[in-house]
Amino acid sequence: MSHYLIVAYQTAGGGPLREAIEEIVERDPEATFLLLVPATRTQNLFTWTEGESSAIAAETADAVAERLRASGIRLTDVAVGDADPFLAVQSVLSTTDQPSAILVSTFPVGISRWLRMDLPSRLEKSTGLH
């Protein structure tokens, strides 16, 4: 049995992430997952507060967790983290067992802020996970 950390926000409910999770479960039916939603600043509001960002991230996390659990995914925990996804992952990793892998769900190249900040490579270097 493996344990996976899912890091997602706007793409958390999307098909590509669900497909990746289903592929893992197909290989390892006992796999468990922790969903982390960073409290990314809301871009569409003229003004925002950290509390608003956290509330929106929590609503996203709850909705996605409900859908994943309803489809039979073994979700062990749901967390809302720092606005910086790298710091959010580091914080979660400091309080949980090392996952088998980290799934980063983001928009494609050219659109993704997380890819522009090189999140997948930075996480791989800091954790040794692929």
Buried (B, 14 or more C-beta within 10 A) or exposed (E): EEBBBBBBBBBBBBEEBBEBBEEBBEEBEEBBBBBBBBBBBBEEEEEEEEEBBBBBBBEBBBEBBEBBEEEEBBBEEBBBBBBBBBEBBBBBBEEBEEBBBBBBBBBEEEEBBBBEEEBBEBBBEEBEBE
